[in-house]
Amino acid sequence: MRLVYIDQVKGQEYEKQVLSQQSYGNQSIPYQRGEILDTKGSILATNVDVYNLILDCKLINDEEDYVEPTIAALLKCFPDVTEEEVRTALTKQPDSRYYILRRKLKYDEIEEFQKLQAKTNKNKKKVNPNVQGVWFEKEYKRVYPYNNLASKVLGFTTSGNEGIGGLEDYYNDTLNGIDGRQYGYLNTDNNVEKTIKEPVNGNSLVTTIDLNIQKVIEEKIAEFQNEYRDKEKEGDGSQHTGILVMNPQNGEILGMADNFTYDLNNPWDLTNFCTPEEIASFKEEDRLNKLNYIWQNFCITYTYEPGSTAKPFTVATGLETGKIKDSYYCDGVEKIGGYDIKCINRSGHGMESTEKAVVDSCNDALMQMAADIGKEDFYKYQNIFNFGLRTNIDLPGETRTDGLIYTADNTNATSLATNAFGQNYGDHAFKTDYFQTDQ
């Protein structure tokens, strides 16, 4: 009669209690962030499965017989878990069904516990039935198979799949997906119904980077830094070195690197850049400033003068305007604005045709061309050639250069002459009358 009473009168209440001890509720199913590959399909950034160790404190506390076996099993299978922290969780959060005891464990770290939970005897009964209230939440961890290779191009991710620097940052929304969700509820027959909304994984990126070219340029930078270490100055061979390898037919970037490479799998580590004493002395702001200095991509966040690569643009301007002569005489120096501005050939190239002036990289001839063109047309065509505009490369942090370009209103004879062969950009942004002129 008592069994009939329990079944007919209290059965639904007890069944709900039993079902409430099972994880049939609302559970997120993580998406996989898209991979990043080089131009030939080699994986530069991917994901591996990791697991969060979750305690259902309420379930463990509901039965006195669950507490000690569960704690013992945790201590046996997870050497870094202490009895004190487990008991603290059970005591301070007794009704919690979701207490994260450990994060991002590898499968081989949880395998022993899973086998212990599932172990049965020859009668198919569980050997450890009182080990309860422990489950594993699957996540994905971002990994970079080549560690520090292409670190400035790739960037890295932090918690919540948020990209920091590089392609991870620029294409964050493209690489990220949408979490799925598993819903559980009781139907009218007190059975658990489950509805699963599958996650939408992120899109992958195929880049123009060539893994082999990237390796070569990073090796060459390292060789240079080591070869010239402590020679001209104390420390590395240079304060900054940047290399870009591009396809001249279409501008695709095949390799990009500078002299600060860092481990993408451990980007917060400063041990390769600072002494232990320096790291210990850093305040949080100092540490972040140092990290940002290391993380930034020198190739796009710093500006540098174009130098002789600007000379064809000067010639093109002269040809378009029809203002340059067929030839110019180079004696090795031009006196402009009170300065002796010298050619690369101090003794002079002699008579130079327009074509030969470019071949010989003759500063003298180029300065004379700029004087013939005049400042109005010279800077008009610099705008036409998009000097001062961003390239809009698909990487974050590209610096602005519009403030470094002279105009017809703020230039002078010296600046016009030196701009003709790619020098003296940006001085006006810092010193208005940097050059004194005769005019």
Secondary structure as GFF3:
##gff-version 3
##sequence-region A 1 439
A	DSSP	alpha_helix	2	5	.	.	.	ID=ss1
A	DSSP	pi_helix	6	10	.	.	.	ID=ss2
A	DSSP	alpha_helix	11	20	.	.	.	ID=ss3
A	DSSP	beta_strand	27	29	.	.	.	ID=ss4
A	DSSP	beta_strand	36	37	.	.	.	ID=ss5
A	DSSP	beta_strand	43	55	.	.	.	ID=ss6
A	DSSP	alpha_helix	57	62	.	.	.	ID=ss7
A	DSSP	alpha_helix	64	77	.	.	.	ID=ss8
A	DSSP	alpha_helix	83	92	.	.	.	ID=ss9
A	DSSP	beta_strand	99	105	.	.	.	ID=ss10
A	DSSP	alpha_helix	107	118	.	.	.	ID=ss11
A	DSSP	beta_strand	134	143	.	.	.	ID=ss12
A	DSSP	alpha_helix	151	154	.	.	.	ID=ss13
A	DSSP	beta_strand	156	158	.	.	.	ID=ss14
A	DSSP	beta_strand	162	164	.	.	.	ID=ss15
A	DSSP	alpha_helix	166	170	.	.	.	ID=ss16
A	DSSP	alpha_helix	172	175	.	.	.	ID=ss17
A	DSSP	beta_strand	180	186	.	.	.	ID=ss18
A	DSSP	beta_strand	192	197	.	.	.	ID=ss19
A	DSSP	beta_strand	205	206	.	.	.	ID=ss20
A	DSSP	alpha_helix	211	227	.	.	.	ID=ss21
A	DSSP	beta_strand	242	246	.	.	.	ID=ss22
A	DSSP	beta_strand	253	258	.	.	.	ID=ss23
A	DSSP	alpha_helix	276	281	.	.	.	ID=ss24
A	DSSP	alpha_helix	284	295	.	.	.	ID=ss25
A	DSSP	alpha_helix	298	301	.	.	.	ID=ss26
A	DSSP	three_ten_helix	307	310	.	.	.	ID=ss27
A	DSSP	alpha_helix	311	321	.	.	.	ID=ss28
A	DSSP	beta_strand	327	330	.	.	.	ID=ss29
A	DSSP	beta_strand	333	336	.	.	.	ID=ss30
A	DSSP	beta_strand	339	342	.	.	.	ID=ss31
A	DSSP	beta_strand	350	353	.	.	.	ID=ss32
A	DSSP	alpha_helix	354	359	.	.	.	ID=ss33
A	DSSP	alpha_helix	363	373	.	.	.	ID=ss34
A	DSSP	alpha_helix	375	384	.	.	.	ID=ss35
A	DSSP	three_ten_helix	402	404	.	.	.	ID=ss36
A	DSSP	alpha_helix	413	420	.	.	.	ID=ss37
A	DSSP	three_ten_helix	427	429	.	.	.	ID=ss38
###
